Amino acid sequence: MAPQKWPVEYVLAMNLKRIRKDKRITEENLSRWAGLTVRAYRDIEEERYVPKLVVIVRLARALGCKLDDLIPLDEVE
């Protein structure tokens, strides 16, 4: 049986929240470090916006994680 696949915006939002909370980083700090407004960052976490790849790369760098930690390709549809 194949693992369940999820929409990319859901997977990205859930992983951003989990990693950010695990590292005890506020939305305000992460958005600033990634060069985003707080509103833009919240739109990503609330699945209202799927950012361009360059923004996902900046978020991964700001969190100190890999792109695959944010969007594991085997989990998205």
C-alpha positions in Angstrom: 0.0 0.0 0.0 1.4 3.4 -1.0 1.8 6.1 1.6 -0.9 8.8 1.7 -0.1 11.9 -0.4 -1.0 15.4 0.7 -1.3 18.8 -1.1 2.0 20.6 -1.1 0.6 23.6 0.7 -0.5 21.3 3.6 2.8 19.5 3.8 4.8 22.8 3.8 2.6 24.4 6.4 2.7 21.5 8.8 6.4 21.1 8.5 7.1 24.8 8.9 5.0 24.9 12.1 6.5 21.8 13.5 10.1 22.7 12.9 9.6 26.3 13.9 8.0 25.3 17.2 10.6 22.6 17.9 13.3 25.2 17.5 11.3 27.7 19.6 11.3 30.4 16.9 8.6 32.9 16.7 6.7 33.7 13.5 8.0 37.2 13.7 11.7 36.1 13.9 11.4 33.5 11.2 9.6 35.9 8.8 12.3 38.5 9.4 15.2 36.1 8.9 13.6 34.8 5.6 12.9 38.3 4.3 9.1 38.1 4.5 6.4 40.1 6.2 4.7 38.4 9.2 1.5 38.4 7.2 3.1 36.6 4.2 4.6 34.0 6.5 1.3 33.4 8.3 -0.4 33.0 4.9 2.1 30.2 4.2 1.5 28.5 7.6 -2.3 28.9 7.1 -2.1 27.2 3.6 -3.4 30.3 1.8 -0.2 30.8 -0.2 2.4 28.5 -1.7 5.6 30.5 -2.0 8.1 30.4 -4.9 11.0 28.1 -4.5 13.4 31.0 -3.6 11.2 31.7 -0.6 11.2 28.1 0.5 15.0 28.0 0.2 15.2 31.2 2.4 12.8 29.6 5.0 14.9 26.4 5.0 18.1 28.4 5.6 16.5 30.5 8.3 15.3 27.3 10.1 18.7 25.5 9.5 17.0 22.6 7.7 17.0 21.0 4.3 14.4 21.5 1.6 13.3 17.9 2.0 12.5 18.6 5.6 10.0 21.2 4.5 8.6 19.4 1.4 9.4 15.6 1.4 8.6 14.7 -2.2 7.3 11.3 -1.2 4.5 13.0 0.8 3.1 15.4 -1.7 0.7 14.8 -4.5 
